[in-house]
Amino acid sequence: MADFWEPFQFEFFRHGVLVAALTGGLCGLVGTYVVLRGMSYIGHGLSHAIFGGAVASAVLGVSYFLGAGVWGIASALSVGRVTRRRVVGGDAAIGVVTTAGFAVGLVLFALDSRARRDVDALLFGSILGVDEADVAAVVAATLLAGLVVFFAYRPLLFTTFDPEVAEASGVPTARLEALTMVVLSTSILVSMQVIGVTLVAANLVVPPSIARLLTHRFSRMLWLSTVIGTVTGAVGMVASYHLDTPSGATITLLAAALFVVAYGVTARK
């Protein structure tokens, strides 16, 4: 038992567990809306677009959160604007906008040696390298998402399940969708520091999918997804230390294992 608590004596590990738990809960909360709207691909796409912004910020020598944040929010709003015209489908809009951002990042990544050094960890995550500023950023993003869900719960619920009727009923769907995209891109921005570009989409999709198997009620799904994301983040982080495996991959595999269990249990019913 003493071996289990051994890593908690290190400050960097405590920061890592805290950030893993917070980002897991944050992605579980925001991902509920993403999954129910059938836009699971957007998490994968925006993470790649934000990667382009991260590389650009490294090349320009500006803050990661400033450069990648502006890039990510601009990409998210662009996807929302193109989708709302209904001429091009949401999946196509995501593909066009986000892959263009990722391609820009790849070009800069190849041309500038500083970019290669600064953003290499973003591909796979570097949770043990987080500092107090990273923790503060994750806390701020979590508070933002929580406040948006709390104050706009009913309009978001209406827009999620029936956006056409919501718009006809006077709900400001355009502004709500833009706000959702901002919260989503912010969540991905802070989560990439933890699990990297390649796995951040799983954090957005797997916990809500598990919660969806366990309940048909939206409110229950919302808090279940948040709790599942928080637990898998914290437990996966501790497990990665003892197993000597990458933290992001361990968190994702733990969540996937829970999905298989939940699917097996609910399939019998």
Helices and strands as residue ranges (DSSP letters): H 2-5, G 6-9, H 11-36, H 41-60, H 64-84, H 90-111, H 113-124, G 127-129, H 132-151, H 153-161, H 163-168, H 173-195, H 200-214, H 218-243, H 247-268
